Amino acid sequence: MKRFAAILMALWLILSLVGCGGNTRSHDPDGPIELIIWHDKEAVVADTLQAELDRLQPDIVVHLERKSGLTEALKLVGNDPSAAPDFYFFAHDKVGLYSEMGILVPITEFLNEDDLAGFLPMTISAATYKGQIYQLPIYFETLLFMYNRALMGDDEVPGTTEELYAFMASGAGGRYGFIEQHSTAYFSAGWIHGFGGMIISEDGVPLLDTPETIAALEYRLKFVRRMPGESEYATVNTLFREGRAAATIGGPWLVPTVRESGIDLGLAPMPFVDATGLYLAPFSGVQGLHVLRVAAEDPIRRPAIYEVLRLVLEPTLGVAMAQASGSAPALAASYEFEEVKNDEMVMLMREIAEEAVPMPNIPEMDIMWLVVGDLLVDVNMRGRDVTEATADAQSRAESLIRAMR
C-alpha cells in the first residue's frame, strides 16, 4: 500500500502543476482517497460489504451511503461530477438505461477477461449490455420452490407441473396446495420461460403475443383458479407463514420470517413443464458494483477504484455475504468454502442459476413490467381471453416503446 500511496502523491503533484478539468472534487494529498458507494440494501448486507472494504484503509476510505430513490437520483445527478457517487451497489437491470445515459463505464476498463473468468456465466450475462460488461457481480438471488413439511412431505414434492397440479387438486387437507403472486410479471416470467417464451427480446421487441407466451398463460390458468383471488405479496406470504398453504414460490428474503413462524421449511428445485420438458425458469437478480463515468475519469480516484474492484474479486466476500444474508455468491470459487457448501438455500440457488434467466437489463423493460402486470390481471383476475389480451398488450407495449425511443 505504500507504493500505492506514493503513486497517488505523484499524480497529485503533477495535476497540481498542470491543472486538470472535469471532476470538481478536491483531494487532500496528505489524506486518504475517499470513495462513495450509493446503495439501497438492508443493513446486514451493507455492513458486510463495508467490513470488507475497510481492509483498504488507511490509503482508501470507502463510504457506503444508503440512498432512498437511488435509481431516480442517479438519473438526475449521475453525470454531475460534484454530486454523483463513485459507485452504486444495485441490481443489474438498470445497466442498459444508465449506459444509454452515459453514466457508466464498462468494468473492463479496470479488469480483464482473466479477472472475470471465475464468475458464474449467468452473472456475467446479466451484467452485459450491447457487448459491454457494466457490473462487477457480488451475489445473486432467484426464486425458490418452498414447502411446509407439515403439509407436503419430502416425498410429495412435485417434480413436474402436472404433479404440482394434482397435489393442488387433491385438496391439501382443506388448505391451498400451492400459491404464488400469480399476477405480477416477476413471478410469472418463470412460467413463460418454461414454455420457451420470453417477455421481451434482447433487442427490445415485446414478445407477448407469441404462441409460447399464449400457451404458458393458458396452461397456468388452471393453477391460478385454485389459488386465492388476491395475489399480492402480503396475502401470499401471510397465507404461507400461517400454514394455510402447503407450498409457494418465493425469494430468499422470505425464508427468515417463515422460519420465525415455526414452519419446518423445505426447499426444492423448480418443477418442469410436462408439455415442454423445460423447467420453470424464474428471473434472477444480480447485485454488484457499477462504476460511474465521472469517477472513472478522475485520474486520482481511478487507482483507488481499481483497488476496490480487486477486493471484490476475492471469494471470501461472497462467503461473507452468503453467511450474512443467504445470498448466492457470484464467484464460483466461493462455493468451495464449507460455510457455503453447507448452506442448503445458497446451494439450491446455485443449482437454479443453471436455468434462471437474468432480468432483462434493457431500457425497454421498464415499460414491460407495467404492461405485463396489466396483462396478467386481465387474464388471471378478470377472465379475459388470453389471445385477445396478449394481442392488446403487445400493441400497447410496442406503442409505448416507440414513444420512449
Secondary structure by P-SEA (a helix, b strand, c coil): caaaaaaaaaaaaaaaacccccccccccccccbbbbbbbbccaaaaaaaaaaaccccccbbbbbbbbcaaaaaaaacccccccccccccccccaaaaaaaacccccccccccccccccccaaaaaaaccccccccccccbbbbbbcccccccccccccccaaaaaaaaaccccccccccccccccccaaaaaaaacccccccccccccccaaaaaaaaaaaaaaaaccccccaaaaaaaaaacccccccccccaaaaaaaaccbbbbbcbbbbccccccbbbbbbbbbbbbbccccccccaaaaaaaaaaaaacaaaaaaaaaccccccccccccccccccccaaaaaaaaacccccccccccaaaaaaaaaaaaaaacccccccaaaaaaaaaaaaaaaaaaac
